[in-house]
Amino acid sequence: MSDTVTDVIVLGGGVIGLTAAVRLQQRGARVTVWTAHDPEEIVSAVAAAVWYPSHTDADPRVLRWAAATLAEFRRQAAAGVPGVLMRETRMLLRTPVPAVPWWAAAAGDVRLVAGVEPDVRELHFTAPLAEMGPYLAELRRRITEAGGRVVRRRAAGLGEPLAEAPVLVNATGLAAGALAGDPAVFPARGHVVLVDNPGLDVSVRDEENPAGVTYVHPRRTDVVLGGSYDVGRTDTAPDPVEGAAIVRRCAGLVPELAGARVRAERIGLRPARHGGPRVAAQAAPGGGRIVHAYGHGGAGMTLSWGCADEVAELALGPDRAT
Ligand SMILES: Cc1cc2nc3c(=O)[nH]c(=O)nc-3n(C[C@H](O)[C@H](O)[C@H](O)COP(=O)(O)OP(=O)(O)OC[C@H]3O[C@@H](n4cnc5c(N)ncnc54)[C@H](O)[C@@H]3O)c2cc1C
């Protein structure tokens, strides 16, 4: 690598940027992460952060990234990495399906079984869940422990970091639309409600609920209730009517939730992209290399480690150690 203090600047301190930074460091690069926001202000902090390739196309790249991410989270859960849990999952299927879905190849243990409700079958599988507060803090800790830096700094454009390092990873989520001049990026607003956990430890998803997408993801002391997926909607203020409807749908799905104390509501804008995530290298006009890594929509946690492997390869070349 060059003899500058920083080999790679990662623009973006969300799950995509931080995971990429860890992988780049493991490959020997000296990394600095720039983030325009504090950790709790970003969409990665809002995520239910359960492994599931939500709103993604049946794309071989997605399958590869999702499988690699699942394997890494399984390893982390077994190693006791802060915030990482494994959850048995029941997913209701309201429309008949001939077989397990395309993404089952990445999930490994997916079983199609008769459901509790008549005419509703269920998929059962085990999925990782990341409690994003402690998990993102752990990623930042790993980066600094390995000699990297995470700094609060907003770039006015992609040229600014490239003036300070030969390689830039553009992991700016929704902001990448403007920064990279990519009209395919769009927001998909999501709303979750956090309630006290009455003793649940199984995730339940009812994505085809006619009243709206519904999911229940128990964490250690609270439960994430969702949800919504509103393309193009950008308001992020609390919406009590929508929040109450989410709680009602979730209690209909999991009756133990009735009366659970509401802790908080969270709303975030998923960085979605027509055509799926952009993970690709580009020669910068003034010299240097840009590796784009954005547009992960509703699946940033799900694809994070697989994408980080690819980002490291695009930034540093093939890993000769593997
Ligand atoms: C309600 C909800 C539920 C979700 N549930 C799940 C789930 O269960 N599973 C899952 O996999 N995904 C889920 N997601 C999606 C997930 O949150 C996103 O895919 C993921 O967080 C995107 O991460 P990111 O790092 O690309 O973006 P972000 O977290 O938005 O991070 C972008 C970073 O770029 C920085 N940045 C932007 N512009 C600049 C600039 N000019 N200079 C410097 N820094 C800049 C920001 O400050 C920030 O640090 C959910 C999302 C929502 C809203």
PDBQT file of the ligand as one rigid body, heavy atoms in Angstrom, charges set to zero:
ROOT
HETATM    1  C1  LIG A 401     -37.480  -0.053  10.306  1.00  0.00    +0.000 C 
HETATM    2  C2  LIG A 401     -36.303  -0.717   9.646  1.00  0.00    +0.000 A 
HETATM    3  C3  LIG A 401     -36.078  -2.076   9.849  1.00  0.00    +0.000 A 
HETATM    4  C4  LIG A 401     -34.985  -2.709   9.249  1.00  0.00    +0.000 A 
HETATM    5  N1  LIG A 401     -34.781  -4.045   9.497  1.00  0.00    +0.000 NA
HETATM    6  C5  LIG A 401     -33.749  -4.672   8.904  1.00  0.00    +0.000 A 
HETATM    7  C6  LIG A 401     -33.532  -6.066   9.154  1.00  0.00    +0.000 A 
HETATM    8  O1  LIG A 401     -34.255  -6.703   9.925  1.00  0.00    +0.000 OA
HETATM    9  N2  LIG A 401     -32.477  -6.668   8.525  1.00  0.00    +0.000 N 
HETATM   10  C7  LIG A 401     -31.634  -5.989   7.684  1.00  0.00    +0.000 A 
HETATM   11  O2  LIG A 401     -30.706  -6.596   7.147  1.00  0.00    +0.000 OA
HETATM   12  N3  LIG A 401     -31.827  -4.665   7.436  1.00  0.00    +0.000 NA
HETATM   13  C8  LIG A 401     -32.860  -4.007   8.010  1.00  0.00    +0.000 A 
HETATM   14  N4  LIG A 401     -33.069  -2.668   7.751  1.00  0.00    +0.000 N 
HETATM   15  C9  LIG A 401     -32.241  -2.006   6.724  1.00  0.00    +0.000 C 
HETATM   16  C10 LIG A 401     -30.926  -1.502   7.284  1.00  0.00    +0.000 C 
HETATM   17  O3  LIG A 401     -31.173  -0.598   8.328  1.00  0.00    +0.000 OA
HETATM   18  C11 LIG A 401     -30.151  -0.807   6.163  1.00  0.00    +0.000 C 
HETATM   19  O4  LIG A 401     -30.039  -1.630   5.023  1.00  0.00    +0.000 OA
HETATM   20  C12 LIG A 401     -28.725  -0.486   6.642  1.00  0.00    +0.000 C 
HETATM   21  O5  LIG A 401     -28.759   0.143   7.894  1.00  0.00    +0.000 OA
HETATM   22  C13 LIG A 401     -28.000   0.410   5.643  1.00  0.00    +0.000 C 
HETATM   23  O6  LIG A 401     -26.726   0.667   6.195  1.00  0.00    +0.000 OA
HETATM   24  P1  LIG A 401     -25.747   1.726   5.539  1.00  0.00    +0.000 P 
HETATM   25  O7  LIG A 401     -24.471   1.610   6.300  1.00  0.00    +0.000 OA
HETATM   26  O8  LIG A 401     -25.737   1.575   4.061  1.00  0.00    +0.000 OA
HETATM   27  O9  LIG A 401     -26.450   3.151   5.799  1.00  0.00    +0.000 OA
HETATM   28  P2  LIG A 401     -26.571   4.087   7.081  1.00  0.00    +0.000 P 
HETATM   29  O10 LIG A 401     -26.799   3.341   8.329  1.00  0.00    +0.000 OA
HETATM   30  O11 LIG A 401     -27.582   5.138   6.696  1.00  0.00    +0.000 OA
HETATM   31  O12 LIG A 401     -25.147   4.783   7.209  1.00  0.00    +0.000 OA
HETATM   32  C14 LIG A 401     -24.740   5.748   6.287  1.00  0.00    +0.000 C 
HETATM   33  C15 LIG A 401     -23.536   6.447   6.840  1.00  0.00    +0.000 C 
HETATM   34  O13 LIG A 401     -23.064   7.357   5.864  1.00  0.00    +0.000 OA
HETATM   35  C16 LIG A 401     -22.743   8.575   6.505  1.00  0.00    +0.000 C 
HETATM   36  N5  LIG A 401     -22.749   9.660   5.530  1.00  0.00    +0.000 N 
HETATM   37  C17 LIG A 401     -23.745  10.020   4.689  1.00  0.00    +0.000 A 
HETATM   38  N6  LIG A 401     -23.334  11.094   3.957  1.00  0.00    +0.000 NA
HETATM   39  C18 LIG A 401     -22.071  11.391   4.356  1.00  0.00    +0.000 A 
HETATM   40  C19 LIG A 401     -21.132  12.373   3.999  1.00  0.00    +0.000 A 
HETATM   41  N7  LIG A 401     -21.388  13.312   3.065  1.00  0.00    +0.000 N 
HETATM   42  N8  LIG A 401     -19.929  12.391   4.645  1.00  0.00    +0.000 NA
HETATM   43  C20 LIG A 401     -19.630  11.498   5.606  1.00  0.00    +0.000 A 
HETATM   44  N9  LIG A 401     -20.496  10.518   5.971  1.00  0.00    +0.000 NA
HETATM   45  C21 LIG A 401     -21.685  10.482   5.361  1.00  0.00    +0.000 A 
HETATM   46  C22 LIG A 401     -23.789   8.699   7.592  1.00  0.00    +0.000 C 
HETATM   47  O14 LIG A 401     -23.424   9.663   8.564  1.00  0.00    +0.000 OA
HETATM   48  C23 LIG A 401     -23.796   7.270   8.114  1.00  0.00    +0.000 C 
HETATM   49  O15 LIG A 401     -22.725   7.114   9.023  1.00  0.00    +0.000 OA
HETATM   50  C24 LIG A 401     -34.128  -1.986   8.379  1.00  0.00    +0.000 A 
HETATM   51  C25 LIG A 401     -34.342  -0.615   8.210  1.00  0.00    +0.000 A 
HETATM   52  C26 LIG A 401     -35.407   0.022   8.831  1.00  0.00    +0.000 A 
HETATM   53  C27 LIG A 401     -35.615   1.485   8.619  1.00  0.00    +0.000 C 
ENDROOT
TORSDOF 0
